[in-house]
């Protein structure tokens, strides 16, 4: 009788970026404000007031793609409360787009150009406004040995690359799946499952609706889902995630270990 050891599957990490790797709320809020000033001429100061940035951090969980920060900063400047934005942003967003005749493609372009201008004029300050969560850089510097890892984000890839380079993190460009690819996170994960059939894939994400969408996709049933408690989510998100037995709730200390 021979001893048969169970096959050990390599573990591949697929990580969201904003809210899992990078604490980008301040930079995103400032970029949103700077972009908004190009659209509306009644925003008073070149940089947003400190209290507005604090409110933006609180509403950050509703943001899915960077350009939405332009609309969020406008709403907060106009006096919308944090609670109102958290509960009604989808409706408010559509209303603003219609009222001000705003095109999403144009907003995305204007937002990315605003970031590019900041980077080209003061890269050091831009990176400073995009700190990695404590301990993340050291974790990622050791991750790619020998198993590959991936970033799946709605951020444009060149911005992710800039932040990784500034933190001495070496990740191949083809392992960063950003907005440039025009692929949803479910599609990216499905491609990774097919590319690595013998691997266990851990998807770490701080946005509850994204995890729920992955969970609902029968083709991704083998992907292990981790809800990042340190990221941009509300206490209601945390409570709902705890009730879902398919989600593994993880804090930053556990992730680093």
Protein Blocks (a to p, Z undefined) as FASTA:
>chain_A
ZZdddddddddddddfehplpccklmmmmmmmmmmmmmpckbfbfbdcfklmmmmmmmmm
mpmbfklmmmmmmmmmnopafklmmmmmmmmmmmmmmmnopafklmmmmmmmmmmmmmmm
ommlmmmmmcccehklmmmmmmmocbdcddddfbdfklmmmmmmmnopacdfklpccfkn
opafklmmmmmmmmmmmbccddddfbfklmmmmmmmmklmmpccdddfklccdfklmmmm
mmpmkbccddfklmmZZ
